[in-house]
Amino acid sequence: MWRQDRFVVLTILLAVLLVVVILAVRATTKSPAQVRRGKTLEGLRQVGTEMVKYAEDNDTEFPRLVSAEPVGYSGAMVDAHEKAKRLKCRNNLKQIGLALFIYREANDGKWPKDLETLVDKRYLTTPKVLQCPSARSPAGSVDYVLVRTKTKKGEPRRFDPADIIVYDRKDNHKDGRNVLLFDQQVLWLSEEAFKKRMGNEPYQ
């Protein structure tokens, strides 16, 4: 009788142990869907890492993305690409603003006749700063505009801190422009806000 009871107890223990092993195996074994999802996430991480490395080596400019309409994330990726270009454009305007400030300091407050002068006189180290990354203009074009720096009488124009002194050409970006203010701030303005801010000042 004792042996029979012991056999029953061992049988129950073995059954419990078998159930525990089965549950443990199921918990540690990933389904095919989970495996595929994990590979997809890892692939996206690698793509993101490589894009950041590329941007660091190319003045914050991301690589061009191939449009793929069926892919659900394509719209968001293209939007992020445009935002990165807009940021690079802001950096260009900040460099132009600093170059203008140094130029005026060295030339008794006078303004250059155009932005190309900043490159010719070595106040900007590369003409690429004058090219908006979002513009589709030919290589070597100047994609920013310096406003009039003289009055109609030919006298030096006086600017308020919030006045626009340099701005994106039209259609460099969608739905707006980056602008450089006299106080060195760079703002993003919708086309309507830009026109209102410019007032009677002619613009391109």
PLY file of the C-alpha trace (Angstrom):
ply
format ascii 1.0
element vertex 204
property float x
property float y
property float z
element edge 203
property int vertex1
property int vertex2
end_header
0.00 0.00 0.00
2.84 2.37 0.91
4.61 1.61 -2.36
1.41 2.25 -4.31
0.91 5.63 -2.58
4.51 6.59 -3.30
4.06 5.68 -6.94
0.95 7.89 -7.13
2.79 10.81 -5.52
5.73 10.45 -7.91
3.37 10.28 -10.85
1.66 13.51 -9.74
5.01 15.22 -9.19
6.21 14.17 -12.64
2.99 15.47 -14.19
3.35 18.82 -12.41
7.01 19.05 -13.48
6.04 18.29 -17.08
3.40 21.04 -17.04
5.96 23.53 -15.62
8.48 22.60 -18.34
5.86 23.01 -21.09
4.83 26.44 -19.76
8.46 27.54 -19.49
9.20 26.46 -23.07
6.14 28.31 -24.36
7.13 31.45 -22.44
10.66 31.47 -23.87
9.77 30.45 -27.42
8.70 33.34 -29.69
6.00 32.90 -32.27
6.91 33.48 -35.95
5.02 36.79 -35.83
7.03 37.92 -32.81
10.28 36.94 -34.54
9.34 38.91 -37.66
8.32 41.92 -35.58
11.60 41.80 -33.70
13.58 41.69 -36.96
11.59 44.64 -38.34
12.23 46.75 -35.24
15.94 45.89 -35.31
16.08 46.86 -38.99
14.42 50.21 -38.28
16.87 50.85 -35.44
19.78 50.21 -37.79
18.29 52.50 -40.46
17.79 55.25 -37.88
21.35 54.87 -36.58
22.82 55.06 -40.08
20.70 58.12 -40.97
21.96 59.94 -37.86
25.57 59.05 -38.75
25.01 60.29 -42.31
23.52 63.56 -41.03
26.47 64.11 -38.67
28.89 63.71 -41.59
26.86 65.90 -43.96
26.05 69.10 -42.04
22.79 67.72 -40.53
21.42 66.86 -44.00
19.65 63.51 -44.21
19.98 61.23 -47.24
17.31 61.51 -49.91
14.45 59.09 -49.34
12.83 57.11 -52.11
9.07 57.69 -52.16
7.13 54.50 -51.60
3.41 55.21 -51.41
2.32 51.70 -50.33
4.48 51.90 -47.21
2.51 53.29 -44.30
5.41 55.25 -42.85
6.55 56.97 -46.06
4.60 60.18 -45.44
6.01 60.61 -41.93
9.55 59.89 -43.14
9.29 62.43 -45.96
7.91 64.98 -43.50
10.85 64.34 -41.16
13.21 64.76 -44.11
11.71 68.17 -44.90
11.99 69.23 -41.25
15.66 68.29 -41.30
16.16 70.43 -44.42
14.32 73.31 -42.78
16.67 73.04 -39.78
19.71 73.11 -42.09
18.23 76.19 -43.77
17.92 77.89 -40.36
21.57 77.13 -39.68
22.49 78.70 -43.04
20.65 81.89 -42.13
22.34 82.03 -38.74
25.74 81.81 -40.44
24.70 84.51 -42.91
23.55 86.70 -40.03
26.89 86.32 -38.23
28.80 87.06 -41.46
26.72 90.20 -42.04
27.40 91.38 -38.49
31.17 90.87 -38.85
31.17 92.51 -42.29
29.42 95.61 -40.96
31.74 95.78 -37.98
34.72 95.77 -40.34
33.21 98.26 -42.80
31.95 101.14 -40.65
28.40 99.80 -40.49
28.01 99.48 -44.26
26.11 96.59 -45.79
27.45 94.38 -48.59
25.82 94.99 -51.99
24.65 91.36 -52.03
25.11 88.07 -50.19
27.69 86.80 -52.70
30.03 89.51 -51.41
30.19 87.65 -48.09
31.70 84.68 -49.94
33.96 86.80 -52.16
35.37 88.62 -49.11
35.72 85.37 -47.13
33.16 86.25 -44.48
31.50 82.98 -45.44
33.84 80.04 -45.97
31.69 78.25 -48.53
29.02 79.28 -51.08
26.95 76.28 -49.96
25.70 78.40 -47.07
23.82 80.50 -49.64
21.98 77.44 -50.95
18.78 76.30 -49.25
18.73 72.48 -48.94
15.03 72.42 -49.88
15.40 74.53 -53.03
15.47 72.87 -56.44
17.54 75.59 -58.02
20.71 74.85 -60.06
23.97 74.31 -58.23
25.68 77.57 -57.36
22.44 79.53 -57.07
21.76 81.94 -54.22
18.53 80.88 -52.52
18.33 83.73 -49.99
17.53 87.40 -50.50
19.06 90.39 -48.73
16.49 93.17 -48.35
17.14 96.76 -49.47
19.77 98.29 -47.19
19.38 101.84 -48.50
16.45 104.22 -48.68
15.12 105.58 -51.96
17.37 108.59 -51.38
20.42 106.32 -51.20
20.90 106.76 -47.47
21.65 103.83 -45.12
18.44 102.25 -44.01
17.71 101.95 -40.31
16.33 98.63 -39.09
14.34 97.72 -36.00
15.34 94.52 -34.16
12.29 92.64 -35.48
12.78 93.69 -39.13
13.53 90.97 -41.69
16.91 91.42 -43.36
17.35 88.07 -45.18
14.72 85.55 -46.26
14.13 82.37 -48.25
13.15 82.77 -51.87
9.59 81.79 -52.67
8.99 78.05 -53.08
12.22 77.04 -51.34
9.92 75.32 -48.84
6.29 74.35 -48.77
3.85 76.52 -46.81
6.32 79.15 -45.62
9.83 80.60 -45.33
12.68 80.93 -42.91
13.61 84.56 -42.24
16.56 86.25 -40.51
15.75 89.26 -38.34
18.01 92.21 -37.67
18.47 90.99 -34.06
19.88 87.69 -35.47
16.80 85.60 -34.70
15.66 83.09 -37.31
11.91 82.50 -37.57
9.67 80.24 -39.62
6.76 82.20 -41.12
3.83 81.07 -43.18
3.59 82.79 -46.57
0.71 84.92 -45.32
2.60 85.96 -42.17
5.69 86.73 -44.28
3.75 89.04 -46.62
2.19 90.82 -43.66
5.57 91.21 -41.98
7.18 92.64 -45.14
4.44 95.25 -45.59
5.26 97.56 -48.46
8.78 96.21 -48.79
9.24 94.53 -52.22
10.15 90.87 -51.97
10.84 87.85 -54.16
0 1
1 2
2 3
3 4
4 5
5 6
6 7
7 8
8 9
9 10
10 11
11 12
12 13
13 14
14 15
15 16
16 17
17 18
18 19
19 20
20 21
21 22
22 23
23 24
24 25
25 26
26 27
27 28
28 29
29 30
30 31
31 32
32 33
33 34
34 35
35 36
36 37
37 38
38 39
39 40
40 41
41 42
42 43
43 44
44 45
45 46
46 47
47 48
48 49
49 50
50 51
51 52
52 53
53 54
54 55
55 56
56 57
57 58
58 59
59 60
60 61
61 62
62 63
63 64
64 65
65 66
66 67
67 68
68 69
69 70
70 71
71 72
72 73
73 74
74 75
75 76
76 77
77 78
78 79
79 80
80 81
81 82
82 83
83 84
84 85
85 86
86 87
87 88
88 89
89 90
90 91
91 92
92 93
93 94
94 95
95 96
96 97
97 98
98 99
99 100
100 101
101 102
102 103
103 104
104 105
105 106
106 107
107 108
108 109
109 110
110 111
111 112
112 113
113 114
114 115
115 116
116 117
117 118
118 119
119 120
120 121
121 122
122 123
123 124
124 125
125 126
126 127
127 128
128 129
129 130
130 131
131 132
132 133
133 134
134 135
135 136
136 137
137 138
138 139
139 140
140 141
141 142
142 143
143 144
144 145
145 146
146 147
147 148
148 149
149 150
150 151
151 152
152 153
153 154
154 155
155 156
156 157
157 158
158 159
159 160
160 161
161 162
162 163
163 164
164 165
165 166
166 167
167 168
168 169
169 170
170 171
171 172
172 173
173 174
174 175
175 176
176 177
177 178
178 179
179 180
180 181
181 182
182 183
183 184
184 185
185 186
186 187
187 188
188 189
189 190
190 191
191 192
192 193
193 194
194 195
195 196
196 197
197 198
198 199
199 200
200 201
201 202
202 203
